[in-house]
């Protein structure tokens, strides 16, 4: 019989916490992609962007809920931190 290193075995709460963060990052990436499109339209003076504003606010609320669900479960993994940084960079670059 092999003996597993207990520090290498993810507990159920760590696994679900990781999945919560993955979902939150999926939601965040989707929001940023849509926000960048919205922002570019608005900056060009496209009045249709204002019609999209309520939907963007609804998506922001859903993202906030997703973030709240993920919080407190566990910390982000190194991979998740890298993914969040890429998403943030995408938003920052679009606004320059």
C-alpha positions as CSV (number, residue, x, y, z in Angstrom):
1,X,0.0,0.0,0.0
2,X,1.2,3.5,-0.9
3,X,1.2,6.3,1.6
4,X,0.0,9.6,0.3
5,X,1.4,12.9,1.5
6,X,-1.5,14.5,3.4
7,X,-0.3,17.9,2.4
8,X,-0.7,17.0,-1.3
9,X,-4.3,15.8,-1.0
10,X,-6.9,18.5,-1.7
11,X,-9.8,18.5,0.7
12,X,-13.4,18.7,-0.5
13,X,-13.6,22.4,0.6
14,X,-10.3,23.2,-1.2
15,X,-11.6,21.6,-4.4
16,X,-15.0,23.4,-4.3
17,X,-13.2,26.7,-3.4
18,X,-11.0,26.3,-6.4
19,X,-14.0,25.6,-8.6
20,X,-15.8,28.6,-7.2
21,X,-12.8,30.8,-8.1
22,X,-12.6,29.2,-11.6
23,X,-16.3,30.1,-12.2
24,X,-15.7,33.6,-10.8
25,X,-12.8,34.0,-13.2
26,X,-14.9,32.7,-16.1
27,X,-17.6,35.3,-15.2
28,X,-15.0,38.0,-14.8
29,X,-13.4,37.3,-18.2
30,X,-16.8,37.3,-19.9
31,X,-17.7,40.6,-18.2
32,X,-14.4,42.3,-19.2
33,X,-14.8,41.1,-22.8
34,X,-18.3,42.6,-23.0
35,X,-17.3,45.7,-21.0
36,X,-14.4,46.4,-23.4
37,X,-16.8,46.3,-26.4
38,X,-19.3,48.6,-24.5
39,X,-16.5,51.0,-23.6
40,X,-15.2,51.3,-27.1
41,X,-18.7,52.0,-28.5
42,X,-19.2,54.6,-25.8
43,X,-15.9,56.3,-26.5
44,X,-16.7,56.5,-30.2
45,X,-19.9,58.3,-29.3
46,X,-22.1,55.4,-30.3
47,X,-25.5,56.2,-28.6
48,X,-26.4,52.5,-28.8
49,X,-23.9,51.9,-26.0
50,X,-26.3,53.7,-23.6
51,X,-29.0,51.1,-24.4
52,X,-26.6,48.4,-23.3
53,X,-25.8,50.1,-20.0
54,X,-28.6,48.3,-18.0
55,X,-27.4,44.9,-19.2
56,X,-23.8,45.7,-18.3
57,X,-25.0,46.8,-14.8
58,X,-26.9,43.5,-14.4
59,X,-23.7,41.5,-15.5
60,X,-21.7,43.5,-13.0
61,X,-24.1,42.5,-10.2
62,X,-23.9,38.9,-11.2
63,X,-20.1,39.1,-11.2
64,X,-20.1,40.6,-7.8
65,X,-22.3,37.7,-6.6
66,X,-19.9,35.2,-8.1
67,X,-17.0,36.9,-6.4
68,X,-18.8,36.8,-3.0
69,X,-19.4,33.1,-3.5
70,X,-15.8,32.4,-4.2
71,X,-14.5,34.5,-1.3
72,X,-13.8,32.8,2.0
73,X,-13.5,29.3,0.5
74,X,-9.8,29.4,-0.1
75,X,-7.1,31.4,-1.7
76,X,-6.5,31.6,-5.4
77,X,-3.9,29.2,-6.8
78,X,-0.9,30.5,-8.7
79,X,-2.6,29.6,-12.0
80,X,-5.8,31.5,-11.0
81,X,-3.8,34.5,-9.9
82,X,-2.1,34.5,-13.3
83,X,-5.4,34.3,-15.1
84,X,-6.8,37.2,-13.1
85,X,-3.8,39.3,-13.9
86,X,-4.3,38.5,-17.7
87,X,-8.0,39.5,-17.5
88,X,-7.1,42.8,-15.6
89,X,-4.4,43.5,-18.2
90,X,-6.9,43.0,-21.0
91,X,-9.2,45.6,-19.5
92,X,-6.4,48.1,-18.8
93,X,-5.0,47.8,-22.3
94,X,-8.4,48.4,-23.8
95,X,-8.8,51.6,-21.9
96,X,-5.6,53.2,-23.0
